[in-house]
């Protein structure tokens, strides 16, 4: 619903958004109806609708700045590269 509202606020038709983003109008229609879309297509739509900055905080670390050098060393210590839960 938010993507559709952004599209309409910019006076774009579904076909116009599809042409500017390089994805099919069927993908736009399905996305606006069901919410299902690939991340690649979602990002393309976001760029066209000038909403790409909404993704900035997705993988942002949740920790505050280190208070001391010891805290910095503790946070930058090597962490496991693989998950253990199967």
C-alpha positions, 0 to 999 in steps of 0.5 A, spaced: 500 500 500 505 504 501 509 503 494 502 504 491 501 511 495 508 513 493 507 511 486 500 515 485 503 521 489 508 521 483 503 521 478 506 515 475 501 509 472 503 502 473 506 502 466 510 508 467 513 505 474 514 498 470 518 502 464 522 506 469 524 501 473 525 496 468 521 490 470 514 488 468 507 491 469 505 484 471 510 484 477 508 491 479 500 489 479 502 483 483 506 487 488 501 492 489 495 486 490 499 481 494 505 484 496 510 479 493 516 481 489 523 479 489 528 483 493 531 485 486 525 488 483 523 491 490 530 495 490 528 497 483 522 500 484 524 504 491 530 507 486 524 510 481 520 512 487 526 515 491 525 511 497 531 507 497 534 511 503 528 507 507 533 501 506 539 504 510 537 501 517 536 494 515 542 491 517 545 497 521 548 495 527 544 495 534 550 497 538 552 504 541 559 507 539 564 503 544 566 507 550 573 505 551 578 501 547 577 495 551 570 495 548 572 497 541 577 491 542 571 486 544 566 488 539 571 487 533 574 480 536 573 475 530 566 472 530 564 465 528 563 466 520 558 460 520 551 458 524 551 452 528 544 451 528 541 446 523 
